[in-house]
Amino acid sequence: MASHIVGYPRMGPKRELKFALESFWDGKSSAEDLEKVATDLRGSIWKQMSDAGSSTSPATHSHTMIRGNASVPAMEMTKWFDTNYHFIVPELGPDVKFSYASHKAVNEYKEAKALGVDTVPVLIGPVTYLLLSKPAKGVEKTFPLLSLLDKILPIYKEVVAELKAAGASWIQFDEPTLVLDLESHQLEAFTKAYTALESSLSGLNVLVETYFADLPEATFKTLTSLKGVCGFGFDLIRGTKTLDLIKSGFPSGKYLFAGVVDGRNIWANDLSASLATLQS
């Protein structure tokens, strides 16, 4: 049995990144100063996780997208499910053109590797990305966002190919929308997406992570049948019914990533309860 961390706070033990970002926004420091603080924090966090036997790669946001500027309005931010964290809502339409513009995931994987830490790059899954987007201004509100799946998958293939070339052995796709009450065509989008990615993912260990709630039975079956995926993560703190599905039908030869530590209150986690869940 091994341990794995789904995510890790990137602000620093004394909120160093928050203060560095605010200093940059106020014009009191440069972008280079901000990046140095972020780089130093990433290094210390990766080492801490590695020393504990776990690793993961956190993500950051774009300054212009959040704050806006004289010519670009700030994009909408909304709560990440029922947490106190927020995310930038992508605004999409039928004419959108996706491109591989940011190599952040690859660059930070290489950065950690240079420090002697082999991390697990984490990407938001393609279906969750589209399901959490909204039609752009001027686009009909009924525009089917999942119709863009064929447009965005080639970008995922590019990212995966570059991560493989960099030496990554694991990749984690976060697909938390799987805990929602999805319609049949939305579930089919997951099957379609990972079938299309299967050849690109060949040679990698691929984890699809869910969290925040139980998975409906039909969703559980869809998830655990995805092509090219060898590991599945579940929230067994707030998703207590999912444990019954695991006991009755988890596929053989696959990795189970059991979420047994409450990320909302790790300091008060009931370790005996976590152990009991694992033993069950």
N, C-alpha and C positions, 0 to 999 in steps of 0.2 A: 504494500500500500504506500502510495506517495502522496505528498501534499501539493496543492496548487492554489494560487491566489487569483481570483477572478479580476480584481482591480485593486488599486492601491492609491491612497491620497497623494497628490503630487504637490500640494501647497507647501510642504516642509513642516518640520516639527514646531517651528515658530512662525508659520505662515509667511516664510521668506518670499515665495513666488508671488503671493498676493501683494505684498508691499512693493516688490520690484516692478510688478505690472502697473500698479497705481502711480509709482514714480515715473514710469515711462509715459503713461497717459498724461501726466501733469507736465511733461516736458523737462523733468528734472534729471533724467538719465537717458542714455542712448539705447537703441535697439540691441547693440552689442552688449551693453551692461545687462539688459534683461535676459538675453540669450545665455550669458555666462552664468547667471543665477540659476536658470532652468537646467543648464548642462550639469552644473555642480550638484544640483538636487537629484537629477536623474541618476547620476553616478552613485551617489550615496544610497539612494533607494534601491537600485539594482543590487548593490553589494549587500545591503541589509536583507533583501529577499533571498539572495543566493545563499547567504550564510544560514538562513532559516530553512533552506531546502526547497524554496519556491521561487518562481520568477514570472513576470508578466510585463507587458510594455504599455504604459499609459499614453493618452492622447492629449493634444492641446487644441486651442481654437485660434482662428484668424482674427487679428486686431480689427481690420477694416470691416469684416463681416459683423462683428459685435458692436463696435462703436459707430461705424459709419464715418463719412468725411464730407467735405463740401459738395462732392458730386455723387457720392454713393450713400443712400440711406442705410441705416443699420437694419440688418435682417431681424425678423421676429425671433424671439427666444421664448421657449415654453418649458414647463417642468418635465424632467425626465421621469416619466411615469409618476409615482407618488412619492418621489424623493424631493429633497431640497435642492437638488442639482438641476441645471437647465441645459438645453441644447439649442443650437441654431437650426431653425426649421428650413430645410431646402425648399426653394420655390421653383417649380418645374412646369414645363409645358411640352406640347408635341414637337416643337422645333428645337428643343434643347440639344446641345452637343456636348457630350461628356468627353473629358480628356484627362490624361494622367499628368496632372499639374504639380502635385506635391509628392515628393519621395520620402516623406517624413517617416513612415513605417520602416522603410528599408534603411534609411540613414541612421535611425535610432537603434535598429537591430545591430548594424555594424559598429555603432558607437559603444554599445554594451559588450559586444564580442571583443572589441579592442581592450576592454577592461577585464576580460577573462570571464564574462558572464554570458551564458547562452540563454537568451530570453525567448519568450513565446510572443511573437507579434500578434496584436489584437486588432481586428478590423470589424467595423460594423457590417453586418451581413447585408447582402444586396437587397433582399426582400424587405427587411426591416427599414433600410434606408428609404426605400420608395414608399412604404406604408406610413412612415412618419413625416413624409414630405407633404406639401400642399400645392395646389395649382397656383402658378405665378399670376401677377396682376394682369388682367386682360384675358386670362384663360378661363374657360367655363369651369365652374366649381364642380361639375360632374365629370371632369376629365379623368379618365382611368389611369392613375399613376403607374399601375403595374404594367401598362402597355409599353413602358420605357425599359422593361427588363432586358430585352434583347440589345438595347443601346448601351446599357451600363455594364453588362457582363464582360465585354472585351477589355474594359478598364481593369476589372478584377483579375482577369487573366494576366494582364501586364504586371500588376503588382505581385501576384503570386509567382510569376516567372522570375522576377527580380529578387524576391525573397529566397526562392530556391537557389538561385545563382549565388546569393550571399551566404548560403550555408544553413538557412533555417531548416529545422527538422519538424517543428510543430507550428501550426497556425491556428489561431482561435478566431472564429466568427461569432460575434454577438448577435443573436436573433431573439431579443426579448419580446417582440410582438407575438411570438408563438404562444404566450400565456393569455393572449386576448381571445375573445370569442370570434374566430375567423370564419368567413364564408368559404364554401368549397373552392371557389376559384382562387381565393387567396392562399389556401393550403396548397393547391396545385402549383402555385408560383414557386413555392419552396422546392418542390420536387423538380420542376423545370429548371430552376436556377442551378441546383447542385448536380443535376444530370449533365447540364451544359458545362459545368466546371470540372467534372470528374477527371477528364484526361489531363487538365492543367494541374490538378491536385495530386496526381499520381506521384508516388515517391515521398509524399509528405504525410505526417500524422495530422489529421484535421479534427479539431474540436468545435462543435456548435454548442454555444452556451446560452442557456435561458435563465431567467431569474424573476423574482418579485411575486410569483403566484404559482398555482397549480396549472398543469397542462390538461386540457380536455383529452379524453381518451383517443378521439380521432386524430388530434394533433400529435399526441405521443406516438401513435403508429406511423404517422407521416414523417415525423422527425427521425425516429429510429430506423427508418427505411431509406434515408437519404443516401445517394450515391457518393462515393469518395470520402465519406465521413467515418472516422473510427472511434470518436469519443463524443459523449453527450453529457452536458452539464445541466443539473436541475437544482432549484432552490427547495431544499427539504426543511427549511425553517418555516417559510410561509406557504410552501406547497406540500402540505402534509398528505394530500390525497395522491400525489404523484408517486409517493413511495409504494403504494399498493400496486400501481401500474408497473413499476419497476420489478416488484417481486413476482408479478404474474406474467411479465412478457418482455423483459429486457433481452436484446439479442445477444447470443453467445459470440465470443471472440471480439467484443467491443469494450471500450473503456467507459466506465461510469465515473463521472465527476460529481460527487455528492456534496452539495452545498450544505454544510452542517454548522457553520459559524455565522452568526448574525452580523452582517456587515454594518448594520445600523448602530450596533452597540457591542463592539467586539470585546470591550473591557469587562463587560458583565456577562459574557457568554457562559452558558452552562455547559462546561466541558463534559460532565457525566452524561448529560442529555445528548450531546454530540456523539459521544462514544456509543451510547445505546442505539442511536439511529444507525450508525455504521454497522454495528453488530447484528442489527435486525435484518 
